Amino acid sequence: MTGTQQVAYVVACSAPPALDLARLTKLIIEEGWTTYAILTPTAATWVDVDALAEASGHPVRVDPRRPGEPDPLPPADVVIAAPLTFNSLNKWAAGISDTLALGLLNEALGLDAPIIVAPCIKKALRRHPAYKQNADRLRSAGAIMFDPDRVFVDSTNVSSFRWDLLVPT
């Protein structure tokens, strides 16, 4: 924790709701949390990283730190993986840490902080056998997984999330 504020990591992948990630960040901050955004490399090319850093008050992390560099992230009190793609969900369940975002998600499974997961996955991909198996694996490891249909909103060709459902209290 930093001071008396609790720390939330927002880990985002390259899915359309990531374009509106600053809104989630602002909602979390309004609840009194300090928020750090961690993006996959592709998500970082989609999102206005400067606007997200301004919204959170902290630099957005994409790349891992170099050996010997101090860790710029304080320990998390909650981790919110939103949006989480099919690709990242399956890599995470397999323990693959080929990005900072996946590395932090893998580490989070071994910590005491809750992990809130909001997948953004097409219905066809949810019928793929890897999805159910790996979503169940992550749930059994302690991840709190939302049904994609509960959080996903698609209106007037703009895909977003019910961000309010993901805000820790």
TIDRENTI-382265 format. One record per residue (C-alpha): residue in one letter; chain; residue number from 1; x negated, y, z negated. Coordinates in steps of 0.25 Angstrom, whole numbers, plus 2048, in hexadecimal, padded with zeros to 3 digits. Example, Ala and Ser with C-alpha at 12.3 -4.5 7.8 and 13.67 -1.06 7.14 Angstrom:
<pts>
<res=A; chain=A; n=1; east=7CF; north=7EE; up=7E1>;
<res=S; chain=A; n=2; east=7C9; north=7FC; up=7E3>;
</pts>
This chain:
<pts>
<res=M; chain=A; n=1; east=800; north=800; up=800>;
<res=T; chain=A; n=2; east=7FC; north=80E; up=802>;
<res=G; chain=A; n=3; east=7FF; north=816; up=7F6>;
<res=T; chain=A; n=4; east=80D; north=813; up=7F2>;
<res=Q; chain=A; n=5; east=812; north=811; up=801>;
<res=Q; chain=A; n=6; east=814; north=803; up=806>;
<res=V; chain=A; n=7; east=80D; north=7FF; up=813>;
<res=A; chain=A; n=8; east=814; north=7FA; up=820>;
<res=Y; chain=A; n=9; east=80D; north=7F4; up=82C>;
<res=V; chain=A; n=10; east=815; north=7F5; up=839>;
<res=V; chain=A; n=11; east=810; north=7EB; up=843>;
<res=A; chain=A; n=12; east=815; north=7ED; up=851>;
<res=C; chain=A; n=13; east=814; north=7E6; up=85E>;
<res=S; chain=A; n=14; east=817; north=7EA; up=86C>;
<res=A; chain=A; n=15; east=826; north=7E9; up=86D>;
<res=P; chain=A; n=16; east=830; north=7F5; up=870>;
<res=P; chain=A; n=17; east=834; north=7F8; up=862>;
<res=A; chain=A; n=18; east=825; north=7FC; up=85F>;
<res=L; chain=A; n=19; east=828; north=808; up=867>;
<res=D; chain=A; n=20; east=830; north=80D; up=85B>;
<res=L; chain=A; n=21; east=827; north=809; up=850>;
<res=A; chain=A; n=22; east=825; north=817; up=84B>;
<res=R; chain=A; n=23; east=833; north=816; up=846>;
<res=L; chain=A; n=24; east=831; north=809; up=83E>;
<res=T; chain=A; n=25; east=824; north=810; up=838>;
<res=K; chain=A; n=26; east=82C; north=81C; up=834>;
<res=L; chain=A; n=27; east=837; north=814; up=82E>;
<res=I; chain=A; n=28; east=82D; north=80C; up=825>;
<res=I; chain=A; n=29; east=826; north=819; up=821>;
<res=E; chain=A; n=30; east=834; north=81F; up=81D>;
<res=E; chain=A; n=31; east=835; north=813; up=813>;
<res=G; chain=A; n=32; east=828; north=818; up=80D>;
<res=W; chain=A; n=33; east=81E; north=80E; up=813>;
<res=T; chain=A; n=34; east=811; north=811; up=819>;
<res=T; chain=A; n=35; east=811; north=80B; up=827>;
<res=Y; chain=A; n=36; east=806; north=806; up=830>;
<res=A; chain=A; n=37; east=808; north=802; up=83F>;
<res=I; chain=A; n=38; east=801; north=7F7; up=845>;
<res=L; chain=A; n=39; east=803; north=7F4; up=854>;
<res=T; chain=A; n=40; east=7FF; north=7E9; up=85D>;
<res=P; chain=A; n=41; east=7F6; north=7EE; up=868>;
<res=T; chain=A; n=42; east=801; north=7EE; up=872>;
<res=A; chain=A; n=43; east=80B; north=7F5; up=869>;
<res=A; chain=A; n=44; east=801; north=800; up=867>;
<res=T; chain=A; n=45; east=802; north=803; up=876>;
<res=W; chain=A; n=46; east=811; north=804; up=875>;
<res=V; chain=A; n=47; east=812; north=80C; up=869>;
<res=D; chain=A; n=48; east=80F; north=81B; up=867>;
<res=V; chain=A; n=49; east=804; north=818; up=85D>;
<res=D; chain=A; n=50; east=802; north=826; up=859>;
<res=A; chain=A; n=51; east=810; north=828; up=856>;
<res=L; chain=A; n=52; east=811; north=81B; up=84E>;
<res=A; chain=A; n=53; east=804; north=820; up=846>;
<res=E; chain=A; n=54; east=80B; north=82D; up=843>;
<res=A; chain=A; n=55; east=818; north=826; up=83F>;
<res=S; chain=A; n=56; east=810; north=81D; up=835>;
<res=G; chain=A; n=57; east=806; north=827; up=831>;
<res=H; chain=A; n=58; east=7FB; north=81D; up=833>;
<res=P; chain=A; n=59; east=7F3; north=818; up=840>;
<res=V; chain=A; n=60; east=7F9; north=80D; up=847>;
<res=R; chain=A; n=61; east=7F1; north=800; up=847>;
<res=V; chain=A; n=62; east=7EF; north=7F8; up=853>;
<res=D; chain=A; n=63; east=7E0; north=7F2; up=853>;
<res=P; chain=A; n=64; east=7DA; north=7EB; up=847>;
<res=R; chain=A; n=65; east=7CF; north=7F2; up=83F>;
<res=R; chain=A; n=66; east=7C1; north=7EF; up=842>;
<res=P; chain=A; n=67; east=7B8; north=7E7; up=838>;
<res=G; chain=A; n=68; east=7B4; north=7F0; up=82D>;
<res=E; chain=A; n=69; east=7BF; north=7FA; up=82F>;
<res=P; chain=A; n=70; east=7C8; north=7FD; up=823>;
<res=D; chain=A; n=71; east=7D6; north=7F8; up=824>;
<res=P; chain=A; n=72; east=7DF; north=804; up=828>;
<res=L; chain=A; n=73; east=7EB; north=7FD; up=824>;
<res=P; chain=A; n=74; east=7F0; north=7FC; up=815>;
<res=P; chain=A; n=75; east=7F6; north=7EF; up=811>;
<res=A; chain=A; n=76; east=804; north=7ED; up=816>;
<res=D; chain=A; n=77; east=810; north=7EC; up=80D>;
<res=V; chain=A; n=78; east=819; north=7E8; up=818>;
<res=V; chain=A; n=79; east=816; north=7E4; up=827>;
<res=I; chain=A; n=80; east=820; north=7E7; up=832>;
<res=A; chain=A; n=81; east=81E; north=7E0; up=83F>;
<res=A; chain=A; n=82; east=827; north=7E7; up=849>;
<res=P; chain=A; n=83; east=829; north=7E6; up=854>;
<res=L; chain=A; n=84; east=822; north=7D8; up=854>;
<res=T; chain=A; n=85; east=821; north=7D2; up=862>;
<res=F; chain=A; n=86; east=822; north=7C3; up=866>;
<res=N; chain=A; n=87; east=814; north=7C3; up=869>;
<res=S; chain=A; n=88; east=80F; north=7C9; up=85C>;
<res=L; chain=A; n=89; east=819; north=7C0; up=854>;
<res=N; chain=A; n=90; east=813; north=7B3; up=85A>;
<res=K; chain=A; n=91; east=805; north=7B8; up=858>;
<res=W; chain=A; n=92; east=808; north=7BC; up=84A>;
<res=A; chain=A; n=93; east=80E; north=7AE; up=847>;
<res=A; chain=A; n=94; east=802; north=7A7; up=84D>;
<res=G; chain=A; n=95; east=7F8; north=7B0; up=844>;
<res=I; chain=A; n=96; east=7F2; north=7B7; up=850>;
<res=S; chain=A; n=97; east=7EC; north=7C5; up=84C>;
<res=D; chain=A; n=98; east=7E7; north=7CA; up=859>;
<res=T; chain=A; n=99; east=7EC; north=7D8; up=856>;
<res=L; chain=A; n=100; east=7EC; north=7E1; up=849>;
<res=A; chain=A; n=101; east=7FB; north=7E0; up=849>;
<res=L; chain=A; n=102; east=7FB; north=7D1; up=849>;
<res=G; chain=A; n=103; east=7EF; north=7D0; up=83F>;
<res=L; chain=A; n=104; east=7F7; north=7D8; up=835>;
<res=L; chain=A; n=105; east=804; north=7D0; up=837>;
<res=N; chain=A; n=106; east=7FC; north=7C3; up=835>;
<res=E; chain=A; n=107; east=7F5; north=7C9; up=828>;
<res=A; chain=A; n=108; east=803; north=7CE; up=823>;
<res=L; chain=A; n=109; east=808; north=7C0; up=823>;
<res=G; chain=A; n=110; east=7FE; north=7BD; up=818>;
<res=L; chain=A; n=111; east=801; north=7C9; up=80F>;
<res=D; chain=A; n=112; east=80C; north=7CD; up=806>;
<res=A; chain=A; n=113; east=812; north=7D8; up=80F>;
<res=P; chain=A; n=114; east=820; north=7D5; up=815>;
<res=I; chain=A; n=115; east=81F; north=7D4; up=825>;
<res=I; chain=A; n=116; east=82C; north=7D9; up=82C>;
<res=V; chain=A; n=117; east=82C; north=7D4; up=83A>;
<res=A; chain=A; n=118; east=835; north=7DA; up=845>;
<res=P; chain=A; n=119; east=833; north=7D2; up=852>;
<res=C; chain=A; n=120; east=836; north=7D8; up=860>;
<res=I; chain=A; n=121; east=837; north=7CC; up=868>;
<res=K; chain=A; n=122; east=840; north=7C9; up=874>;
<res=K; chain=A; n=123; east=84B; north=7BF; up=873>;
<res=A; chain=A; n=124; east=844; north=7B6; up=87D>;
<res=L; chain=A; n=125; east=837; north=7B6; up=875>;
<res=R; chain=A; n=126; east=83F; north=7B3; up=868>;
<res=R; chain=A; n=127; east=843; north=7A6; up=86F>;
<res=H; chain=A; n=128; east=834; north=7A2; up=871>;
<res=P; chain=A; n=129; east=831; north=797; up=867>;
<res=A; chain=A; n=130; east=825; north=79F; up=862>;
<res=Y; chain=A; n=131; east=82E; north=7AA; up=85D>;
<res=K; chain=A; n=132; east=836; north=7A2; up=853>;
<res=Q; chain=A; n=133; east=82A; north=79A; up=84E>;
<res=N; chain=A; n=134; east=821; north=7A6; up=84C>;
<res=A; chain=A; n=135; east=82C; north=7AF; up=846>;
<res=D; chain=A; n=136; east=82F; north=7A4; up=83C>;
<res=R; chain=A; n=137; east=821; north=7A2; up=839>;
<res=L; chain=A; n=138; east=81F; north=7B1; up=836>;
<res=R; chain=A; n=139; east=82C; north=7B0; up=82E>;
<res=S; chain=A; n=140; east=827; north=7A5; up=826>;
<res=A; chain=A; n=141; east=81A; north=7AC; up=823>;
<res=G; chain=A; n=142; east=822; north=7B8; up=81D>;
<res=A; chain=A; n=143; east=825; north=7C1; up=829>;
<res=I; chain=A; n=144; east=833; north=7C8; up=828>;
<res=M; chain=A; n=145; east=838; north=7C6; up=836>;
<res=F; chain=A; n=146; east=843; north=7CE; up=83C>;
<res=D; chain=A; n=147; east=84C; north=7C8; up=847>;
<res=P; chain=A; n=148; east=848; north=7D0; up=853>;
<res=D; chain=A; n=149; east=857; north=7D2; up=856>;
<res=R; chain=A; n=150; east=859; north=7D9; up=849>;
<res=V; chain=A; n=151; east=84E; north=7E4; up=84B>;
<res=F; chain=A; n=152; east=84E; north=7E5; up=85A>;
<res=V; chain=A; n=153; east=856; north=7F0; up=860>;
<res=D; chain=A; n=154; east=857; north=7F2; up=86F>;
<res=S; chain=A; n=155; east=85F; north=7FE; up=874>;
<res=T; chain=A; n=156; east=85F; north=806; up=880>;
<res=N; chain=A; n=157; east=852; north=7FF; up=885>;
<res=V; chain=A; n=158; east=84A; north=803; up=878>;
<res=S; chain=A; n=159; east=846; north=7F8; up=86F>;
<res=S; chain=A; n=160; east=844; north=7FB; up=860>;
<res=F; chain=A; n=161; east=846; north=7F5; up=853>;
<res=R; chain=A; n=162; east=84F; north=7F7; up=847>;
<res=W; chain=A; n=163; east=843; north=7FD; up=840>;
<res=D; chain=A; n=164; east=84B; north=7FF; up=833>;
<res=L; chain=A; n=165; east=84C; north=7F0; up=831>;
<res=L; chain=A; n=166; east=83D; north=7EF; up=830>;
<res=V; chain=A; n=167; east=83A; north=7FA; up=826>;
<res=P; chain=A; n=168; east=835; north=7F5; up=819>;
<res=T; chain=A; n=169; east=83B; north=7FA; up=80C>;
</pts>
